[in-house]
Amino acid sequence: MPKGKNTSVLVVSCDKYRDLWAPFFTLFFRYWPDCPYPVYLCANATSYEDPRVSPLLAGADISWSSNLKRCLEQFPSKYFILLQEDFLFTKPVDTPRIRELVDYFHERGAACLRLFPSPLPEKTMRDNPGVGEILRGAAYRVSLQAAIWEKAALHELLVEGESPWDLENFGSKRSDLSDRLFLSIAERDRKKWPLDYFSTAVVQGRWVREAVELCAREGITVDKTQREIESRLGTLYRKCMENMGRFKGRFLSMASPASSDESHP
């Protein structure tokens, strides 16, 4: 079987975020019209009316991790590219590069290969300097940014009742018990990333102002009856918190004992 087979795209969502599906999929298919993988949407009881998108229905909305666990148990592919419904694509996807990364992911038998390097990996791979290893103990070793995943590897990390933030925090610690490779693209230059998107369009249940402006530039109407747009004071507070997070990430990266030019065998 060719290495890229048995791989799909999985968009993780739930019914209370269905007002984001039209903006998400409009931009997804606009910027990835030649997507070579089947596309699935994880929801509760509602499907997105587009023949290009297949539903995976989790039933009652118990928690984010519970929903995803139930969707993965129905999911027909062994591997997938994980996306979330409030990742709004901003540029054409580099499909040949994605295919190369999927093939490399299979060759190395990895658990995960992050396509959105936030944060960057600690060690570059000797056989592929465009990819690096995320070491045990690294912050956000499990990240819910765009990534290629083995279904079984992610399913093992999921705990009923956890939120996305719980999974990134506690799941990262659980991943330290695995001997599987956790990888990420290693390019610092954002222009070289195979895909790029606005992350995250909704914070604390409210539309982020920049996301609404992005949709307007793309000719997409946001349904403002379903959720509020954050206040200007909220925007200022969020940006301050984001800047603090970036500073903390840079500090942790500088404090890491691993050198960025070390290579995994």
QUIJO-V232755 format. One line per field, one symbol per residue. phi: phi as a letter, one per 30 degrees, with the letter a starting at -180 (. if undefined). psi: psi as a letter, one per 40 degrees, with the letter a starting at -180 (. if undefined). burial: + if it has 16 or more other ideal C-beta (glycine too) atoms within 10 Angstrom, else -. A space follows every 50 residues. Layout:
BEGIN
phi=???
psi=???
burial=???
END
This chain:
BEGIN
phi=.edddibbcbccaaddcdddddeddededdcbdcedcecbbdbcbcccda ddccdbcdieddadddededdddcddcdbacdbcdcccdbaedddedddd ddddedediddabdcbdbddddbdddcaddbbccdeiddhdcbcdeadbd edddedddbejddedddddddddddddccddccadcdddedcddbbadbb dbbhicddedddddddddicddddddadcedddddddddddddddddddd ddddddddddcdbdd
psi=hideifhihhhhaideeeeeddddddddddefdfheiihihhacehihgh eehhihheahgdidddddddddeeheidiihhiiefhhieihhgdddddd dddddddefidihhegggiiidhihdegeeiihhiieihfdhieihihih ddddddehhheiidddddcddddddeeieihhiiiehdhdeeidiiihhi dhhfeihhdddddddddefhhhgeediihiiddddddddddddddddddd ddddehehieeiii.
burial=---+--++++++++--++++++++++++--++--+-+-++++++---+-- --+-++++----++++++++++--+-+-+++++++++++---+++-++++ ++-+++-+-++++++++-+++++++--+--+++++--+-+++++++++++ +-++-+++---+-+--++--++--+-----+++++++-----++++++++ +++--+++--++-++----+-+----+--+---++--+------------ -----+-------+-
END
